[in-house]
Amino acid sequence: QFPFITARRSVRSRRLAEQGAQRQQSLLASYRDMARAFASRLSYDTLHVVVQQNLLPFLWKDGCLGGRTFDVLMTALPMAELQSTLDHAASLHPESTTLGDFRADQVLVSAESDALSKARRIITPHTFIASLFPQQAEPIKWKLPDKREIGERPLNGKARVVFPASTVGRKGCYELREALRNSDAKLILLGPIIESEGFWDGFDVERGGENWIQNADLVVLPAFVEHRPRRLLAAAAAGIPVIASAACGVKNVAGIETIASGDPTALRIALDKHLSPLE
């Protein structure tokens, strides 16, 4: 079997804020140290390795992949694509407090791009990431959670729309706010409001708990960036309709309708198809 170079997040990184430059700098430093630790264990006669994406640019910069073939397990957008996406989102929402908070060093971005171009295979369940590498991608299926028995769902006085993320620009909160304007739906939030205080003023908002699937009529995530769509997959497995952007990487998953990012009009049309019978 091939050596497998992977790593978990450090405990320290989990203690940092969910957004912001401090967290990202800490993660990159941890990945660099882990990459070097793994590289020290590679023997000279290892001819092929499977590398987790977050370690790739450091291994490439240090020359550890020279003379070897390698596959990459990709769970996130390439940094160049990620930063281009965030720049585009920031141009749509210049008032955002989060969309411009961090950009990686260009040397690191270039190292990852170079390494990805030389990879033998890009292995990922994320359909949008796979679409960026049409010649190299080896798509694998998302593993859906076991279908849960959620029992008899309560009759909601209003349609309950679950936003399964923090209120930050990259998750499409601006588009959702615009699409839900003048709607009678109740919005269930599953994360903190980071973008700005009073972001959802004027909307009927409720904090979701562990039983959010039980109370959901619709799950919506019009994100520009989503690397871990676990809640979308959980909702689909439970039979709850889902609207998600193509950037969420769940295209062709049964029960999930995909739309383009950054398009509140398209989102409103998709919402109306689901909400009109409920409102």
N, C-alpha and C positions, 0 to 999 in steps of 0.2 A: 504494500500500500504506500501511497505517496505521503510524505510529511505534510502535516496540516498546520499552518501558521495562523493562529487565532488568539483572541484575548477577550476578556470581559472588562467592563468599565471598572475603574478603580473606585474604592469606597469614597475617596475624597471627592471625585468628580460628581458623585451622586448628591453630595452635600451642597454643591454650588447651585446658584439660581438656574432655573430652567432655560433662560435666555441670557444673551449678553456676551461681551468679549471675554470677561474673566473665565466663564465656564468653557468657552471654546479654546482659549489659550491653554487652560489646564488639561483639557482632553487631548490636544495635540501634543503637549509635553509628555503625557502618559503614554500615548501611542508610540512616540519616538523611543522612549525608554524600553517599552515592551518589544518593539521591533528589533532593537539592538540586542536585547536579551535572547530572543528567539534566534536571531542570526548567528549568535555565538555558538549555538547548538547544531548548526547545519554542517554536516560533514562534506568534505570536498567531492565525494562521489555521489552526492544527491543531485540527480539530474532533472527532477521535476518536483515542483511544490504547488500546493494549493494555499493561497494567501487570502486572508480576510482584508477587505478593502481599506480599513482604517490604518493598517500597517504598511500598505503598499508603497506610498510615496517615500517613506523613510528607507525601506529596504532598497528601493530603486536608486535613491540618491547615494546610498552608501555602497552601491555596487554589488549587493548581495545576490542579485538575480542574474548577474552576468554569467553566460555559459549554461544557463538552465532554462527550461521551459516552465511556464507557470499558468495556472488558472486563478481567477479572482472570484471570490464570493462577494457579490455586491448587494448591499442592503440600503445604500444611500446614493443620491445623485453624485456624479463626479463633481469635484469642487468647482471646476470651471462652469459647468452647467448650473450648479446651485447658485453661484454668485451672479451669473447672468439672469437667472430667474428672479432672484431677490432684487436686483437692480431694476428689472422690468416692473415688479410689483411696487417698488418704491417710487417709480415714476408715475404710477397710477394713483398712489396714495402718499404724496409728499408730507402729509401731516402725521404719518405713522411714526411712533416712537421706537419701533422695533425693527423695521425692515432694513435699516442701514447700520445696525449695531455692530456688525463684525464682518470682516473679509480676511481670508487667509493670505499669507505671504505668497507673492507671485511665484517664487522659486518652488514652493511646495505644490502649488497648483499645477505648474508646468511639469514637475516630476511625476505627479499622478497621471496627467494626460499622456505623457510619454510612455509610462509603464502600461497604461490601459491599451494603448495602441499596439503594444507588443505582446499582450496576453494571448494565450492560445484560446481560452474560453472565458466568457463572462457568465457566471452562474447566478441566477436570481429568480425569485418568484414575482418580483415587481415588474408589471407589464410595461410601465413607462420607461423604466431603466433599460429593460430589454430592448425596447424600440430604438434606443440610442446606439445600439451595437448590432445592427442587423446581420452582419457577417460572423460575429463572434458569440452572440448570445446563445445560451442554453437555458431556456425558460424551464422553471420547475413550478408545479402547482402550489398555491397557497394551501396550507393545512387548515381547514376550517375547524373551529371548535365543535365538539359533539353537540348535536342539537339538544337544546335545553327544553325541559318541560316548564313553561313559564306560567302555566295555569290560566285561569280565566282572567283576562285583562280588565282592569276597571274601565267603566264608561267615563271618559274624560269630558268635562264640560266644554273644553276647547281642544282643538287639535294640538298635540304635544310634539314639538319638533326638537330633537336632541342634537346639540352641537357638541360632538365628542372630542373636544380639544380645548386648550387654553385660548382665551381671546387675544390672539396676536395676528398681525397682518398676514404672516405666511400661511396661516390656516384658513384664510378666506373670510375673516370676520367682517371686513368692510362689505364684501359682496353679499354676504348673508344678511347683514343689517339692511342694505338697500333692497334686497329681494323681499324681505319680510315687512318692509314699511307698509303701513295701512292694512296689514293682515291681522286677523283676530287670533292668530295662533299663540300658544304659550311656548316660550323658548326655554329649554332645559340645558343648562351649562354644566359640563363635566370637568371644567378646569378653571383656574383663576383668571380674573380679568387683568391682564397685564398691559394691554395697549394704552388705555387711558382711563382715568377715573370718570365714571358717568358715561362710559361708552354705550351702554344699553339703556340709557335714560329714555323713558317714553315707551319702552317695550315691557310686555308682561314676561318677566324673567324669574326663573326658579333654579336653585342649585340642585343638581342631580345627586343621587346617592347610589348605593350598591345595587338597588333594584331598578336602575334606570331603564333596562330593557323591558321590564314589566309594565312600565308606564309610557313607553314610547309609541307614538303613531308613525313617526318618520324620523330617520337619522340622516343628517345632512352635513357634508364636509367638502366645501368648495375650495380646497387648499391649493396654494401654489407649490407647497412642499409638504409631503407626508411620506415618511419612510417606513412607518410601523402601523399599518392600518388595522390593528387588532380589533378595535371596537367596531369598525365597519364589518369585518368578517364575522364577529360575534353576532351583530344584529342580523346580517344576512342568514346566518345559520339558524337564528331564532325565528325567521320568517317575517322580520320587520323590514319594510321597504327602505332602501338606502339610495340617496343621491350623493354622488361623489365626483370630484374632478378627475380627469384622466391622470393627473399628476399623483393621485393616491395609489396608482399601480394595481388597481383591482378590476381592470377591464375584463369583461366576459365572465365575471363571477356572477352566478345566478342570484337574482334579487337585487343587484346593484345597477343603477342607471348612471352612466358617466356623461359629464358635460365638460366644457372647456373651463380652465381657470380664468379668473378676471372678467367674467361676463355675467353681471347681475341680471341682465335681461333674460338670458338663457336659463339662468337659475330660477328666476321667477316663473317662467313658463313651466319648468319641470316641477316646481313646488305646487303650482296651481292644479296640476293633474292629480296630485295626491291630496291636497288640502280641500279643494272645492267640495268633495262629497262629505267632508268631516266638519266643515265650518257651518 
